[in-house]
């Protein structure tokens, strides 16, 4: 039995790399046109798209003592996200009949009592961003001031109650230790009263030094890549359409 090497069958409809290269060369003008048009469109979009900047506002929350805020930052952020900011959005939509053109990201930097508000917007919307941030900061400030006033009033009432108790104890027998305890509690309450610090606005809609979002150069590069891929695809589509027309023409002649 002879060991004859098996030959791979040849099919007329097989396409080789040479055929692909020849097809692409024949239809290279299609590729050039598509590539050039797509790249120019991308360049025009990159030049005309509005540049966006990050606008940041910072608010230092009110404190009941050093390092302890009047309310947890997470609670304030939840209220901002689910109540106050949606209310501002609804008001803007009602008055301007359009959606607010930016979002606000709320966060609390780790180990701080800060509330950070950040928005990405074009410079033409900078004033609107500032107004919106101010509205939200004022709502936070008013809420925290009311809580601070409540705590202050409670401490003052407790101090007055201790003073009345001391007055009633004075002149009595064996009241020295009770008066001393009362004074000690009074000093502690006065320390807490002095530790109440109102909130403070540290920055309002501070604009970033550099643009944010997709850079113009990246848009042009992506447009060029897309133009290349689309150009190659349409070049082969053009060849396919030509072959179909030739087949239809031959069938008609017969």
Helices and strands as residue ranges (DSSP letters): H 17-26, H 28-48, E 52-60, E 63-65, E 68-69, H 73-79, I 80-84, H 85-96, E 105-107, E 114-122, G 123-125, H 126-169, H 176-194, E 200-207, H 216-253
